[in-house]
Amino acid sequence: MVDFGSAAHGDYFSITDTYDPLSNRRAFYDTSHVLPSAMLESYVEKWSTPRIENFRYMLRSGMMGWLTIMIDTSTWSAEQHAEAKKEIELYKKELRPLIRDANLYHLSSRPDGIHWDAIEYWDPERRRGVLYAFRGTIETEQAHSFFLRGLNPVARYRLKFHDHSSTDQTVTGRELMGAGLNLMLPLQTSSELVFLEEQSQ
């Protein structure tokens, strides 16, 4: 039973019994409104990934909280093994500390797999954060803007696009929260991680 009583005695919850990318993001969206992100376990199960971008999308949909891989990884190609190694190292080194300590912001409505959806982690103490962005299945919707939250309007932020979907850049918090962060992903069911770091004055 997922409730505050059991949360006081356990380390994590399995938040859904269906493990495809959309189900994982929906379950995370729902439960993360009331429970700490680091407690929310998602299983990543085998899913159709014809392109490596779809493979990343599958993995990242389970990497917003507590990640568990529930796949026979011997079925992965050499390219997928190499990509999974990089993604899991990134999760351990960069994402997990933010999941544990940062503030979480839901930047979109509940994921439906059709439209874009996103969450943001921002740690005001370390002045670092990340945007998880997922593109849906609408063929003509290659671009989308998300309005970030929790930033200092007058500070400048260095943006690093992990998959190089755009050029790394430095912009103000006012721009990111007011005009939004523009993303471009040419492939359906793909994703991007955008890391943010506040620059010293």
C-alpha positions, -999 to +999 in steps of 0.1 A: +000+000+000+014+034-010+007+058+018+024+081+043+024+054+070+043+029+049+066+057+036+078+062+072+091+026+073+102+019+037+129+030+014+110+030-019+077+022-036+070+004-069+046+030-083+030+011-112+023-024-124+027-015-161+062-006-172+061+009-206+076+044-209+042+063-208+029+043-178+062+050-159+059+088-166+023+089-157+028+070-124+057+093-116+037+124-124+009+113-101+029+100-071+056+127-071+030+153-062+028+138-027+058+116-021+096+122-025+110+115-060+138+093-047+113+068-032+095+063-065+106+032-083+099+026-120+106-007-138+119-003-173+105-032-193+112-043-229+096-019-254+099-014-292+130+008-298+138+008-336+161+039-331+186+046-304+167+078-296+137+056-288+159+035-266+170+065-246+134+076-243+125+042-228+154+043-203+148+080-193+111+074-187+122+052-158+151+075-146+131+103-130+131+086-096+144+051-085+154+032-116+151-006-120+159-024-153+136-054-158+149-066-192+169-095-204+198-072-215+214-101-235+188-092-262+203-057-265+225-048-295+261-037-290+249-001-296+222-004-270+246-019-245+270+010-250+242+036-248+227+020-216+261+021-200+264+059-207+229+066-196+232+047-163+265+063-155+249+097-162+220+087-139+243+077-111+266+107-113+244+136-124+207+127-121+204+108-089+218+136-067+192+160-081+165+134-076+175+131-040+179+168-031+165+191-057+130+207-060+108+191-085+085+210-109+059+195-132+062+216-164+034+200-184+001+183-179-001+146-171+018+127-199-004+113-226+022+100-250+008+122-278+020+156-267+053+167-253+058+164-215+085+175-191+097+178-155+124+200-140+147+194-111+164+225-096+187+225-066+190+261-053+218+252-029+241+237-056+226+261-083+222+232-107+193+214-123+180+194-152+150+194-176+137+160-187+118+165-220+098+139-239+083+142-274+051+125-282+037+110-314+022+141-332+041+140-365+041+178-370+051+188-335+088+187-337+093+218-315+080+228-281+087+254-254+086+247-217+085+275-191+110+267-163+104+274-127+123+281-095+151+302-111+165+337-103+152+361-130+183+382-130+208+353-129+223+338-160+222+300-166+244+279-188+224+253-207+239+220-218+219+199-242+230+163-234+220+148-268+231+180-287+196+187-300+206+224-298+237+244-292+247+249-256+239+285-246+237+310-217+204+328-210+188+346-181+163+331-156+138+357-168+140+343-204+137+307-193+107+314-171+090+340-193+098+331-229+105+295-222+132+270-232+128+260-269+134+224-278+136+206-312+134+169-316+129+155-351+119+120-340+087+109-323+090+092-289+125+107-283+138+128-254+164+153-243+181+161-210+190+198-206+214+205-177+213+240-161+240+257-140+237+292-126+267+313-135+286+333-110+279+370-111 
